[in-house]
Amino acid sequence: MAACPTHIDVPRFIKKIAQGNLRGSALTILDANILGASCARVCPVNVLCEGACVFSSFTNKQPIEIGRLQRHAMDAFWRDGAELERKAAAERPGRVACIGAGPASLSFAAEMRMQGFRVTVFEQRRFLAD
């Protein structure tokens, strides 16, 4: 957990997968990282969580494939049409501006919105949506 920049409770989400609770596993991930599905694909897990995996240090075996397990849980969550169970906070006065649509900015924007702030994300590049 300490090696994860978002401090996902890795033992907890893996245990939920082992128990067949993919939804619970995904919610554990999302509780720490709103971009859990994206990060499962782009995070350098070999350097971070898998690089610090205690299983491999005690057994001299390959580390647990944490990134792959995270992708599995998150893919199942979204494939099953799940929605985030977050209650919106009361609207707060003021607005928050996020500069750039990178992962840090989007995570921050999501967190601020959940706390009741109105958020605008400014991005220089134009994105096309289908």
N, C-alpha and C positions, 0 to 999 in steps of 0.2 A: 504493500500500500504506500509506503513512504517513497518508493521510486516513481509512483504515478503522479504526474503534475496535477491531476485533478483529484487525487486521493480516493479513487474508487475502492470500495471494500471488496478486493479481489477474492479473498477466501469466502466471503458471503455469497457473491454472485456465482462462484464455481459450485459451492454447496447446493445452491438452488437448482442449478443445471443438473447436478447429480440426482437430485430429488425429483426431476422431471418438471420443475416449475420454471419454465422459460420466461413466462411473464414476470414472475417475481425477480428473476435474475436481471431482466431488462430494466425493471423499475429500480433495482439497486444501482445499476449503472447510471441510469438517467438522473437519479437523485444527486449524484456527484457531478455528472457531466451531461448537459443537455444535448451535446453533440456526440453522444456515445457511439452511434452507428458510423459516423464519419471518422471519428478518431480511431475506431477499431480497424479502419482501413489504412490510415495514413500515419498513425503514431509509430515512432521507431521503437517498437516493443522489445526488439532484440537488445537494445541499449538500456531501456528503462525497466519495465516490470519483469520481462523474461530474463533480462540481464541480472536482476536482483532476486530471482526466484530462489527461495530457500529450499525447495524440493531438490533442485539440482545440486546445491551446495552440500546437502547431506547424503545424497545417493550417488553422486558422480554420474548422473544420467542427464539426458536433455531436459531443459526446463519445461514446465507446463506451457502449452501453447495458449497463453492468455489472450492474445489478440484474436486468434481463431475462435476461441470460446466466446469472446465478447461479440464478434461478428455473428456467430450462430444465434446467440440470445437476441441480439438486436434485430437481425433479419427476421426471425420468427415473430417478434413483437410487431413489427410493421407489416409483415405479410398477413398476419391475422387481423389486420385492421384496427389494432389497438390505438387508443388515444391517451394522451397524458392526463393523469388525474390530478391536476394542479388547480387549486382554487385561486382565483384572481383576488388579489388584495384590494382593499378599498382604494379608489383613485386618490392619488396624491397630487398636490399642486406642483407645478413645475414640469419641466421636460428634460429629457436626457438626449444628448446627441452622441452618436457613435461614428467615428471616422474610419471608414473602410469596412468591407464586408468579410474580413478574415475570421478565423475561428474564435479568436479572443474577443473581438468586437461583437460577434453574433452571440457568443455565450453571455457576455456582459449585458447585451440588449435583452436577452431572454430573462436573465435574472432581475434586471431592473423592471421589466414589464410585470413579472410575477410579484414584485414588491409594490406595484400600483402606479409606477411612473409611465408617462407617455414617452415613447422612444422613437427617434428617427435615426435611421442608418444612412449615412452618406457614403456613396461609393463612386469613385472616379470613372470606373469602367461601366459600360452599359451591358446589362445582362438581358439575354433574350429568353423568354419563357414560352413554352408551347401551350 
